[in-house]
Amino acid sequence: MGSFFTFVQENWAVISANGWQHLWLVIQVLVIATVIGVLVAVLVYRSNTASGTVNALSAVGLTIPSFAMLGVLTGFIPNGVLLSVLALVFYGMLPIMRNAVVGLQGVDQTLIESAKGMGMSRFTTLRRLEIPLAWPVIMTGVRVSGQMLMGIAAIAAYVQGPGLGNFIFSGISRTGGANATESVVLGTVAIILLAIVLDLALTLVKRVTTSKGIRV
């Protein structure tokens, strides 16, 4: 145990830099994935066929091993950071997109008809009524996506992506060597701690951005 804390102390500058890169990568990707996921949901939720297709594609997409996808894409995208971002956006938008479709379809139709009767346009109804009512469900998808991306971002180190995954892969490559175990444990524990922090932050964002009348 003492060797672990010594390892942390000796490498604190690198740990903090990689930790910030890891968190910042996930946050940026999560914002992009949320925008794309919600936009796609807005385009398809009124059609059962289109929404069903999107949900099916989402389910299939989540079954693709991230390690395998990153490995295949390295042959087409040599830049590790760009590759990491694209792969993370792909995986990140899937649960958000699915939850957004479910949330928008779950809005009471009588409320929508009442809004139309008051002369509200389709866009205004969507912006002022449907999305706010679906927002708690959408944010649940964002939280799920955030936790998933924390883990996938670690795997991105395999293709020279930024973040704490570098400690894990470095330790694995030096199995049996000095500080190999400490490196793997450090990367794993740090990612878990960041995931907890991110989830708490997203929970707060959900509460602050959800209309008071529909807070649970």
Buried (B, 14 or more C-beta within 10 A) or exposed (E): EEEBEEBBEEBEEEBEEBBBBBBEBBBEBBEBBBEBBBEBBBEBBEEEEBBEEBBEBBEEBEEBEBEEBBEEBBEEBEEBBEBBBBBBBBBBBBBBBBBBBBBBBEBEEEEBEEBEEEEBEEEEBBEEBBBBBBBBBBBBBBBBBBBBBBBBBBBBBBBBBBBBBBBBBBBEEBEEEEBBBBBBBBBBBBBEEBBEEBBEBBEEEBEEEBEEEEEE
